Amino acid sequence: MAEAMSREGEKFWGGKMSSYEFTITSTNGNLISHCILNDPPRPLSDWYNDGDHLILWETNNSSVTFNFTGGHLNLSVKP
């Protein structure tokens, strides 16, 4: 399963923080690949309105591409 999520919060010493988290997990829940982008340029994407083209699996299931405004992130299933 491939997932992407955004997080927002407060820094310990004040100010705002944001991050985007990209994860691939196996069917039994084991972590395969993971990446966090801290304080990215905003907005990377409108997760709710941009639809199914945001997370695309390769036809042979070897990697996942996360598409967003201005670029993409490719995570491999193999180490």
Beta strands, then each sheet from edge to edge (+ up, - down):
strand 1: 2-10
strand 2: 16-25
strand 3: 31-38
strand 4: 55-57
strand 5: 63-68
strand 6: 71-76
sheet 1: 1+ 2- 3+
sheet 2: 4+ 5- 6+
end
